[in-house]
């Protein structure tokens, strides 16, 4: 007799995507019962008998799933679930890396063009009915763009700016051969040498001890005074308090932030009022793009099929690295 497994799905999949998930586990190994809820509607009682969660819930809530065997995240970043006491070592943890490249790289590109073309300034002037030209700008073409992280998101962004004529330097854990969309690749140990060369710095790094405050005050001040920084990775890659001090001193031409150390960004935070900061409320990596949701559905269905057949799972998270 097949073993009973209860699967809770907290991603807003379409009916056809739900059918694909359920079809993926058809077989003799498990008898699977699927339930579907919005994440905000899940309470500890709902998790009491759950064996598999597909999607992302607050780590504190996940602890209520005493019978949890596998957490398939709908996010790429998994660092908060790797903290001590959140998941036992027996719980399998997989993520949705690869689903967000399109959405997040286009967000980075939008931030880049908005800043270098002074769009936030002109929006403020439009609100006041002011006709005034800002003056000199830079172009992506011919600029040196430093991309922090060459995974799915950083790699997609690097391809886009390379196609636009930028000189692209990629940063990853270890230096190696440069892919065709990078002119150079350096390791983290080469970051200090690369930062002063960059006109545009794009952050697409996951969270974790290795990236926490990677852009600290010393490194922010090592950037060109007229450099631009855009970030859709983890908010704590940038030391936010140091960034405020650096901006107050007139350093950096502009900063585009979609992620922050603490979210939501407090209404009284001085970053809101900086005329060189473009703020979006963590919209890059959400589920607003249909292609993102479909990619997540495919990742989950493929992993459910592998799990139900006793095969190795894809997108397994390295607990030490957090991704």
C-alpha positions as CSV (number, residue, x, y, z in Angstrom):
1,X,0.0,0.0,0.0
2,X,1.3,3.5,-1.0
3,X,2.5,5.7,1.8
4,X,0.3,8.7,2.5
5,X,1.9,12.2,2.0
6,X,0.3,15.5,2.6
7,X,1.5,18.3,0.3
8,X,0.6,22.0,1.0
9,X,1.1,24.4,-1.9
10,X,1.2,28.1,-1.1
11,X,2.1,29.5,-4.6
12,X,-0.8,31.0,-6.6
13,X,-0.5,28.5,-9.5
14,X,-3.2,28.3,-12.2
15,X,-5.4,25.3,-12.5
16,X,-3.3,23.8,-15.3
17,X,-0.1,24.3,-13.2
18,X,-1.8,22.6,-10.2
19,X,-2.8,19.7,-12.5
20,X,0.9,19.4,-13.6
21,X,2.0,19.2,-9.9
22,X,-0.5,16.5,-9.1
23,X,0.3,14.5,-12.3
24,X,4.0,14.6,-11.4
25,X,3.5,12.4,-8.3
26,X,1.2,9.8,-9.9
27,X,2.6,6.3,-9.2
28,X,2.8,3.6,-6.6
29,X,5.3,5.1,-4.1
30,X,3.1,7.7,-2.4
31,X,-0.5,8.5,-2.1
32,X,-0.5,12.3,-2.2
33,X,-3.1,14.6,-0.9
34,X,-2.7,18.2,-2.2
35,X,-4.1,21.3,-0.5
36,X,-3.8,24.9,-1.7
37,X,-3.7,28.0,0.4
38,X,-2.6,31.6,0.2
39,X,0.5,32.0,2.4
40,X,-1.1,34.7,4.5
41,X,-3.9,32.3,5.3
42,X,-1.7,29.5,6.7
43,X,-1.7,29.0,10.5
44,X,0.2,26.5,12.6
45,X,-2.7,24.1,12.7
46,X,-2.7,23.8,8.9
47,X,0.9,22.6,9.0
48,X,0.5,19.9,11.7
49,X,0.1,17.0,9.3
50,X,2.0,18.4,6.3
51,X,4.9,16.4,4.9
52,X,5.8,18.7,2.0
53,X,5.5,22.5,1.5
54,X,5.7,23.9,-2.0
55,X,6.2,27.6,-1.7
56,X,7.6,30.0,0.9
57,X,6.3,30.6,4.4
58,X,7.8,32.6,7.2
59,X,10.6,30.6,8.9
60,X,8.8,30.9,12.3
61,X,5.7,29.4,10.9
62,X,7.5,26.5,9.2
63,X,8.6,25.3,12.6
64,X,5.0,24.3,13.2
65,X,5.3,21.6,10.6
66,X,6.6,18.8,12.9
67,X,6.2,16.2,10.2
68,X,7.9,18.2,7.5
69,X,10.2,16.2,5.2
70,X,10.8,18.6,2.3
71,X,10.5,22.3,1.8
72,X,10.4,23.3,-1.9
73,X,10.8,27.1,-1.9
74,X,9.3,29.4,-4.5
75,X,12.2,31.8,-3.8
76,X,15.8,31.6,-4.9
77,X,17.3,33.0,-1.7
78,X,17.1,30.4,1.1
79,X,19.4,31.9,3.7
80,X,16.7,32.6,6.3
81,X,15.7,28.9,6.2
82,X,19.3,27.9,6.9
83,X,19.6,29.7,10.2
84,X,20.0,27.4,13.2
85,X,16.7,26.1,14.6
86,X,14.6,26.7,11.5
87,X,14.8,23.3,9.8
88,X,16.1,20.1,11.1
89,X,18.9,18.5,9.1
90,X,16.5,15.7,8.1
91,X,14.3,18.2,6.1
92,X,15.2,18.5,2.4
93,X,15.5,22.1,1.3
94,X,15.3,23.1,-2.4
95,X,14.8,26.5,-4.0
96,X,13.6,28.0,-7.2
97,X,16.9,29.3,-8.5
98,X,16.7,30.0,-12.2
99,X,13.1,31.3,-12.1
100,X,13.9,35.0,-11.5
101,X,16.6,35.8,-14.1
102,X,14.3,37.5,-16.6
103,X,12.3,39.6,-14.1
104,X,15.2,40.6,-11.9
105,X,17.6,41.4,-14.7
106,X,15.1,43.6,-16.4
107,X,14.5,45.4,-13.0
108,X,18.3,46.0,-12.8
109,X,18.3,47.3,-16.3
110,X,15.4,49.6,-15.6
111,X,17.1,50.9,-12.5
112,X,20.3,51.5,-14.5
113,X,18.6,53.5,-17.3
114,X,16.4,55.4,-14.8
115,X,19.4,56.6,-12.9
116,X,21.8,57.4,-15.7
117,X,19.1,59.2,-17.6
118,X,18.0,61.2,-14.5
119,X,14.4,59.9,-14.8
120,X,13.6,60.3,-11.0
121,X,14.7,63.9,-11.2
122,X,12.5,64.6,-14.2
123,X,9.5,62.8,-12.6
124,X,9.9,65.1,-9.6
125,X,10.1,68.1,-11.9
126,X,7.0,67.0,-13.8
127,X,5.0,66.9,-10.5
128,X,6.0,70.5,-10.0
129,X,5.5,71.5,-13.7
130,X,9.1,72.5,-14.0
131,X,10.9,72.5,-17.3
132,X,14.7,72.3,-16.5
133,X,17.4,70.1,-18.1
134,X,19.8,68.3,-15.8
135,X,22.8,68.3,-18.1
136,X,25.6,65.7,-18.6
137,X,24.8,62.0,-18.5
138,X,26.6,58.7,-19.2
139,X,25.7,55.8,-21.5
140,X,25.7,52.1,-20.8
141,X,27.6,51.7,-24.1
142,X,31.2,52.3,-23.3
143,X,30.8,52.2,-19.5
144,X,32.4,49.6,-17.3
145,X,29.8,47.6,-15.5
146,X,30.6,45.5,-12.5
147,X,28.2,42.7,-11.9
148,X,28.2,41.2,-8.3
149,X,27.0,37.6,-8.8
150,X,26.9,35.7,-12.1
151,X,24.1,33.4,-11.3
152,X,20.8,33.4,-13.1
153,X,20.0,37.1,-12.4
154,X,23.5,38.6,-12.6
155,X,24.3,36.5,-15.7
156,X,21.1,37.7,-17.5
157,X,21.9,41.3,-16.6
158,X,25.5,40.9,-17.7
159,X,24.3,39.6,-21.1
160,X,22.0,42.6,-21.6
161,X,24.5,45.3,-20.8
162,X,27.2,43.5,-22.8
163,X,24.8,43.5,-25.8
164,X,24.4,47.2,-25.2
165,X,28.2,47.8,-25.5
166,X,29.3,47.8,-21.9
167,X,32.7,46.5,-20.7
168,X,31.5,43.9,-18.2
169,X,33.4,42.6,-15.2
170,X,31.7,39.8,-13.3
171,X,32.3,38.9,-9.7
172,X,31.8,35.4,-8.3
173,X,33.1,33.3,-5.5
174,X,36.2,32.2,-7.4
175,X,37.7,33.8,-10.5
176,X,37.8,31.7,-13.6
177,X,37.3,31.8,-17.3
178,X,35.0,34.6,-18.4
179,X,31.8,33.6,-20.1
180,X,31.1,35.2,-23.5
181,X,29.0,38.0,-21.8
182,X,31.8,39.1,-19.6
183,X,35.1,40.7,-20.5
184,X,36.6,39.8,-17.1
185,X,35.7,37.6,-14.2
186,X,37.2,38.1,-10.7
187,X,36.7,36.4,-7.4
188,X,35.6,38.1,-4.2
189,X,39.3,38.6,-3.5
190,X,39.5,40.8,-6.6
191,X,36.5,43.0,-5.7
192,X,38.6,45.8,-4.2
193,X,40.6,46.1,-7.4
194,X,37.5,46.2,-9.6
195,X,35.3,48.6,-7.7
196,X,37.2,51.8,-8.5
197,X,37.1,50.9,-12.2
198,X,33.3,50.6,-12.4
199,X,30.9,53.3,-13.7
200,X,27.9,51.1,-12.8
201,X,27.8,48.4,-10.0
202,X,24.9,45.9,-10.1
203,X,24.1,43.7,-7.2
204,X,22.6,40.2,-7.7
205,X,24.1,38.3,-4.8
206,X,22.3,35.9,-2.4
207,X,22.3,36.5,1.3
208,X,24.5,34.7,3.8
209,X,27.7,35.3,5.9
210,X,29.9,35.6,2.8
211,X,27.9,38.5,1.4
212,X,26.8,40.3,4.5
213,X,27.8,44.0,4.2
214,X,30.1,43.1,1.3
215,X,29.7,46.7,0.2
216,X,30.7,48.3,3.5
217,X,31.7,51.9,4.0
218,X,35.3,51.5,2.8
219,X,34.2,49.8,-0.4
220,X,31.4,52.3,-1.0
221,X,33.9,55.1,-0.7
222,X,36.3,53.2,-3.0
223,X,33.8,53.5,-5.8
224,X,34.1,56.3,-8.3
225,X,32.5,59.5,-6.9
226,X,30.1,59.5,-9.9
227,X,29.4,55.8,-9.9
228,X,25.9,54.3,-9.9
229,X,24.8,51.3,-7.8
230,X,21.7,49.2,-8.4
231,X,20.7,46.2,-6.3
232,X,18.1,43.4,-6.5
233,X,20.0,40.8,-4.5
234,X,19.9,40.7,-0.8
235,X,19.5,44.0,0.9
236,X,22.1,43.3,3.5
237,X,24.8,43.1,0.9
238,X,25.0,46.9,1.2
239,X,25.7,48.4,4.6
240,X,22.7,50.7,4.6
241,X,23.8,53.0,7.4
242,X,27.2,53.4,5.7
243,X,25.4,54.1,2.4
244,X,23.6,57.0,4.0
245,X,26.8,58.5,5.3
246,X,28.5,58.1,1.9
247,X,25.6,59.8,0.1
248,X,25.5,62.6,2.7
249,X,29.1,63.3,1.7
250,X,28.1,63.7,-1.9
251,X,29.7,60.4,-3.0
252,X,28.0,58.3,-5.7
253,X,25.9,59.7,-8.5
254,X,22.8,57.5,-7.9
255,X,21.6,54.4,-6.2
256,X,18.7,52.1,-7.2
257,X,17.5,49.8,-4.4
258,X,14.8,47.2,-4.6
259,X,15.9,45.4,-1.5
260,X,16.7,46.6,2.0
261,X,18.2,45.3,5.3
262,X,14.8,45.7,7.0
263,X,11.6,45.5,5.0
264,X,9.4,47.4,4.6
265,X,11.7,50.4,4.7
266,X,10.5,52.5,7.6
267,X,8.5,55.6,6.5
268,X,10.9,57.9,8.3
269,X,14.1,56.5,6.8
270,X,16.2,59.2,5.2
271,X,16.8,57.2,2.1
272,X,13.2,58.0,1.0
273,X,14.1,61.7,0.7
274,X,17.5,61.4,-1.0
275,X,17.4,62.9,-4.5
276,X,20.0,60.3,-5.6
277,X,18.1,57.2,-4.4
278,X,15.5,55.4,-6.5
279,X,13.4,53.1,-4.3
280,X,11.1,50.3,-5.4
281,X,9.4,48.1,-2.8
282,X,11.0,44.7,-3.4
283,X,9.1,44.1,-6.7
284,X,11.8,42.5,-8.8
285,X,11.6,39.0,-7.5
286,X,7.9,38.7,-6.9
287,X,5.3,36.7,-8.9
288,X,4.1,39.5,-11.1
289,X,5.6,38.2,-14.3
290,X,3.8,35.1,-15.7
291,X,7.0,33.6,-17.0
292,X,8.4,33.6,-13.5
293,X,5.4,31.7,-12.1
294,X,5.6,29.2,-14.9
295,X,9.3,28.6,-14.3
296,X,8.6,28.0,-10.6
297,X,5.8,25.6,-11.5
298,X,8.1,23.7,-13.8
299,X,10.8,23.5,-11.1
300,X,8.3,22.3,-8.5
301,X,6.7,19.7,-10.9
302,X,10.1,18.3,-11.9
303,X,11.2,18.0,-8.3
304,X,7.9,16.4,-7.3
305,X,8.3,13.8,-10.0
306,X,11.9,13.1,-8.9
307,X,10.8,12.8,-5.2
308,X,7.9,10.5,-6.0
309,X,10.3,8.2,-7.9
310,X,13.1,8.2,-5.4
311,X,15.4,10.2,-7.6
312,X,17.7,13.0,-6.6
313,X,16.2,16.5,-6.4
314,X,17.4,19.5,-8.3
315,X,18.0,22.9,-6.8
316,X,19.2,21.5,-3.5
317,X,20.3,24.3,-1.1
318,X,23.7,24.3,0.4
319,X,22.9,25.0,4.0
320,X,26.3,26.6,4.7
321,X,26.0,29.0,1.8
322,X,22.3,29.7,2.0
323,X,21.5,29.1,-1.7
